[in-house]
Amino acid sequence: MFSALKRSRPLVWLLLALPALWIGLRWAITPDAYGYGHAIADSGDWAAWLLMATLAVTPLRLAFKRSGLTLWLMRRRREIGVASFGYAALHTAIYLVRKGSPEYVLAEFTTPYMLAGWAALALFVPLALTSNDVSVRLMKRGWKRLHRLVYPAAVLTFLHWVWSAFDPTTAWIHVGILAAIEIVRIALQRAQRVT
């Protein structure tokens, strides 16, 4: 299975899509038990988890350069990042359908947690659109500079989670994990003089 996963991009995409299919299936089959609250939370969780996985690739590469898993993650990092954006877009779509009217959306737009969420999504759009080989070739060094926007986008994503959560404890735990990933990345880059 893992050897097939290593070689097959469609299989990677299928696996990344499975949580979205599960969210949709549960909501369709048991709308009263599952419903909007679970769908919005689960789609947001998957967006954040895949974002953390994407950000963890660099410190893993720096720490375990010759690991087969690390090399595989490096080759699949863009897919994981685009999947994170996909779940963020699903999260947003669920919210917009639930609100049902621009007036309700605009009424909440200026609240800090919504501003953070919209700003994070806006930063992710150009990253998702340029996460392909053609963009890498055309943009050259500019591609890497553009994709550094992932760091402020991640901060905004987790601020949105903390500020919007009914119980922010889980969100703060994930903020701690994200901070640890970034601290390790910066420490390893400085130690290895990687820019």
C-alpha positions as CSV (number, residue, x, y, z in Angstrom):
1,M,0.0,0.0,0.0
2,F,2.7,2.5,1.0
3,S,4.7,1.7,-2.2
4,A,1.6,2.4,-4.3
5,L,1.0,5.6,-2.3
6,K,4.6,6.7,-2.9
7,R,4.1,6.4,-6.7
8,S,0.5,7.4,-7.2
9,R,-0.5,11.1,-7.1
10,P,-4.3,10.3,-7.6
11,L,-4.1,7.9,-4.6
12,V,-2.7,10.7,-2.5
13,W,-5.5,13.0,-3.6
14,L,-8.1,10.3,-2.9
15,L,-6.7,9.9,0.7
16,L,-6.7,13.7,1.2
17,A,-10.3,13.9,0.0
18,L,-11.6,11.1,2.3
19,P,-12.3,13.3,5.3
20,A,-14.3,15.7,3.1
21,L,-16.3,12.8,1.8
22,W,-16.9,11.6,5.4
23,I,-18.1,15.0,6.5
24,G,-20.5,15.2,3.6
25,L,-21.8,11.7,4.1
26,R,-22.3,12.1,7.8
27,W,-24.1,15.4,7.3
28,A,-26.3,13.9,4.5
29,I,-27.2,10.8,6.4
30,T,-27.6,12.2,10.0
31,P,-28.3,15.9,9.6
32,D,-29.8,16.2,13.1
33,A,-27.1,14.4,14.9
34,Y,-24.1,15.7,12.9
35,G,-25.3,19.0,11.4
36,Y,-23.7,22.4,10.8
37,G,-21.7,22.6,14.0
38,H,-19.9,19.4,13.4
39,A,-19.4,20.0,9.7
40,I,-17.9,23.5,10.2
41,A,-15.7,22.3,13.1
42,D,-14.4,19.2,11.3
43,S,-13.6,21.0,8.0
44,G,-11.8,23.7,10.0
45,D,-9.9,21.0,12.0
46,W,-8.7,19.3,8.8
47,A,-7.6,22.6,7.2
48,A,-5.5,23.3,10.3
49,W,-4.1,19.8,10.6
50,L,-3.0,19.7,7.0
51,L,-1.5,23.1,7.3
52,M,0.6,21.9,10.3
53,A,1.6,18.8,8.3
54,T,2.7,21.1,5.4
55,L,4.7,23.3,7.8
56,A,6.3,20.3,9.5
57,V,7.9,19.1,6.3
58,T,10.8,21.6,6.4
59,P,12.0,20.8,10.0
60,L,11.6,17.1,9.2
61,R,13.7,17.6,6.0
62,L,16.4,19.4,8.0
63,A,16.5,16.8,10.8
64,F,16.1,13.6,8.7
65,K,17.6,14.4,5.2
66,R,17.9,10.9,4.0
67,S,14.7,9.4,5.4
68,G,12.4,7.9,2.7
69,L,9.3,9.4,4.5
70,T,10.9,12.8,4.5
71,L,11.7,12.7,0.8
72,W,8.1,11.5,0.1
73,L,6.7,14.4,2.2
74,M,8.9,16.9,0.3
75,R,7.5,15.6,-3.0
76,R,3.9,15.7,-1.8
77,R,4.0,18.9,0.3
78,R,2.3,21.0,-2.3
79,E,-0.6,18.5,-2.5
80,I,-1.0,18.6,1.3
81,G,-0.9,22.4,1.2
82,V,-3.6,22.6,-1.5
83,A,-5.7,20.1,0.4
84,S,-5.4,22.3,3.5
85,F,-6.7,25.2,1.4
86,G,-9.5,22.9,0.0
87,Y,-10.7,22.2,3.6
88,A,-10.5,25.9,4.4
89,A,-12.6,26.6,1.3
90,L,-15.1,23.9,2.4
91,H,-15.2,25.4,5.9
92,T,-15.9,28.8,4.3
93,A,-18.6,27.4,2.0
94,I,-20.4,25.7,4.9
95,Y,-20.4,29.0,6.8
96,L,-21.7,31.0,3.8
97,V,-24.5,28.4,3.1
98,R,-25.5,28.5,6.7
99,K,-25.7,32.3,6.9
100,G,-27.6,32.3,3.7
101,S,-27.5,36.0,3.0
102,P,-24.8,38.7,2.4
103,E,-26.3,40.8,5.2
104,Y,-25.5,38.2,7.9
105,V,-22.0,37.7,6.5
106,L,-21.3,41.4,6.4
107,A,-22.7,41.9,9.9
108,E,-20.1,39.4,11.3
109,F,-17.3,40.5,9.0
110,T,-15.7,43.0,11.3
111,T,-15.5,40.7,14.3
112,P,-11.9,39.8,15.1
113,Y,-12.3,36.1,14.6
114,M,-14.0,36.6,11.2
115,L,-11.4,39.1,10.1
116,A,-8.6,36.7,10.9
117,G,-10.4,33.9,9.0
118,W,-11.0,35.9,5.9
119,A,-7.5,37.4,5.9
120,A,-6.0,33.9,6.2
121,L,-8.2,32.6,3.4
122,A,-7.1,35.6,1.2
123,L,-3.4,34.8,1.8
124,F,-4.0,31.1,1.0
125,V,-5.6,31.8,-2.4
126,P,-2.4,32.8,-4.3
127,L,-0.5,30.0,-2.6
128,A,-3.0,27.4,-3.7
129,L,-3.2,28.9,-7.3
130,T,0.6,28.8,-7.6
131,S,1.2,25.3,-6.1
132,N,2.0,23.7,-9.4
133,D,5.1,23.0,-11.5
134,V,4.3,25.6,-14.1
135,S,4.2,28.4,-11.5
136,V,7.4,27.2,-9.9
137,R,9.2,27.4,-13.3
138,L,7.7,30.7,-14.3
139,M,8.2,32.5,-10.9
140,K,11.6,31.1,-10.1
141,R,12.9,32.8,-6.9
142,G,9.7,34.8,-6.6
143,W,7.7,31.5,-6.0
144,K,9.6,30.9,-2.7
145,R,9.1,34.5,-1.6
146,L,5.4,34.3,-2.3
147,H,5.0,31.0,-0.5
148,R,6.5,32.5,2.7
149,L,3.0,34.0,3.1
150,V,2.1,30.6,4.6
151,Y,3.6,31.8,7.9
152,P,1.3,34.8,8.5
153,A,-1.5,32.8,7.0
154,A,-0.9,30.1,9.6
155,V,-0.9,32.7,12.5
156,L,-4.2,34.1,11.2
157,T,-5.7,30.6,10.9
158,F,-4.9,29.7,14.5
159,L,-6.1,33.1,15.8
160,H,-9.4,32.5,14.0
161,W,-9.6,29.1,15.7
162,V,-8.8,30.4,19.2
163,W,-11.1,33.3,18.9
164,S,-14.1,31.4,17.4
165,A,-13.9,28.2,19.5
166,F,-16.5,27.5,22.2
167,D,-13.8,25.9,24.2
168,P,-10.4,27.3,23.1
169,T,-8.3,24.7,25.0
170,T,-8.0,22.4,21.9
171,A,-7.1,25.4,19.8
172,W,-4.4,26.5,22.2
173,I,-2.9,23.0,22.2
174,H,-2.6,23.2,18.4
175,V,-1.1,26.7,18.7
176,G,1.5,25.1,20.9
177,I,2.2,22.4,18.4
178,L,2.5,25.0,15.6
179,A,4.9,27.1,17.7
180,A,7.0,24.0,18.4
181,I,7.2,23.2,14.7
182,E,8.3,26.7,13.9
183,I,10.8,26.9,16.7
184,V,12.4,23.6,15.6
185,R,12.5,24.9,12.0
186,I,14.2,28.2,12.9
187,A,16.7,26.5,15.2
188,L,17.6,23.9,12.5
189,Q,17.9,26.5,9.8
190,R,20.2,28.6,11.9
191,A,22.3,25.6,12.9
192,Q,22.6,24.5,9.3
193,R,22.8,28.1,7.9
194,V,19.8,27.3,5.6
195,T,17.9,30.3,4.3
